[in-house]
Amino acid sequence: MARARRADIAYVASIAVSAIVLVVLGVAQLRRDMFGVDDFTLYVSGSRALLLGADPYDAATWADTAVRVGTVAFDTVIYAYPPWAALALVPFALLPVHVADALWSVIGMTAAALAVRALLRAYLPGRAWAHGVVGSLVLMSAPAVVTLLTGQWPFVFVAMLAAIVLLLRAGRPVAAGLVAPMMLVKPQLFVFTVTALAVRALWPGSDVAGRRFVITATAAGIAVVVFSWILIPSWWPIWFQLSPAVLLGIEPVTLQTLFITLFGPNGGWLAAPVLLAMVAAGLQFHPLNQGWPPVWFALSSAGVVYSNTYDVLLLIVPIVLAAGALASRRRAVFVIISGFGLVFVVMWYLHTIYARGYAAGVSLLVFVIITAALWPQRRELGASR
């Protein structure tokens, strides 16, 4: 009990210090200054359009509609996101812009902080140093600060992924399945995550609860898409045809970008064989092994077809899961410390020198570290500690 209390104190202190630092350094004020002109405003613009009775996927009217709802359609000729994103954010669209922005940030940070705390208590119980180190990543790492400033989704995604893991661990597959459709907001971030969860749940020897998770998640995901399609039938195929325009001019955080940055224009071809090698390494782990989720979750971040620097925040989950699955305390310490060094120190350095082209290297190295640390245990089965 004393160790658990010390761990909780370390985590809460880390979160509190992070919040104070954000205020002292002016990040909180900068976030307030960006209310109404951030990425969240673009997300919720589709919701506001729906409330006005406008079609967010009408290329002829979207520019005017965007102005009416208080944003600027500067990088796309239609609402850039799928209809379920717009429908999910309708409650925020009912609020004044500044209130909605503030509430989104508070809810996201709070959800991420609470979810990571629960994840640490489940997988690294009583390890105060780990709770303190990981806690500093939640709000004060570069990906976290960029998430805050832009009003993006990673806080919510971290909470979602942690919730799925914890609900499955607690034997609540239906609840976990109902959370899973949140991945549809940015499905490219979760390709290998979804695959890993499904394979693990359906693998021979897995329990019935796993199959219930897959059935619930699949049914819920289909329901979300169908319901959205019925309410906003105009979104397809216009969204598929025109939404990629939003990506023009944005340097994606991908393996291809990393290798082009390292080796020049001809280096991009290395991304495919490296990704195949990563998949091959992941397949060496037994699906019921405790190393399976962190390896494949990290692979989902490293092998993504499109992401941004703030999405690196998702690596917190596989780092904690990997450290908790390791039988060797020394290896667990190495994973936590090296993960902190990459997600906190290196990512801040890359942002400082405006070298985002190297950011995919952070995800790649985290994958390599997690895989290497867990490699000796790759065929073992059994519950995590």
Number of C-alpha atoms within 10 A of each C-alpha: 7 8 12 15 14 16 24 22 15 21 25 19 16 22 21 15 16 19 16 13 15 18 13 11 10 12 17 18 13 14 20 14 13 17 20 20 16 18 19 21 26 23 22 29 29 31 28 27 22 19 15 12 9 16 21 29 27 17 16 11 14 22 19 13 24 22 12 14 20 16 21 19 19 10 15 18 20 26 31 25 22 24 27 20 19 25 21 16 19 18 13 17 25 14 13 10 21 15 14 21 25 15 14 21 22 13 13 22 22 16 19 23 22 15 22 24 21 18 22 27 17 17 18 22 19 19 18 19 15 21 28 19 17 27 26 22 24 27 28 21 25 25 26 25 21 22 25 26 22 18 26 22 20 22 30 21 23 24 23 21 25 25 23 21 18 19 18 18 14 10 14 17 26 20 17 26 23 17 19 22 21 20 18 16 17 16 13 16 23 21 19 22 21 19 14 21 20 19 16 22 23 18 14 10 9 14 13 11 16 24 19 19 27 23 16 21 24 17 14 18 20 13 13 18 15 14 15 19 16 9 13 18 14 15 20 13 10 13 21 12 9 16 18 13 13 17 13 10 8 9 14 21 27 27 28 24 24 24 21 19 17 13 12 11 12 11 15 18 13 15 18 13 10 15 17 12 12 20 17 11 18 24 15 13 24 17 25 21 19 25 30 26 25 28 32 30 27 30 29 25 31 29 30 21 15 18 20 17 24 23 23 26 26 27 24 23 23 26 26 25 27 26 27 26 23 23 15 13 11 11 18 24 15 16 24 22 15 18 28 21 14 20 24 21 14 19 24 18 14 16 15 11 8 10 12 21 21 22 26 26 21 22 29 21 16 27 28 18 21 29 26 16 23 27 17 12 18 22 16 14 14 8 10 15 12
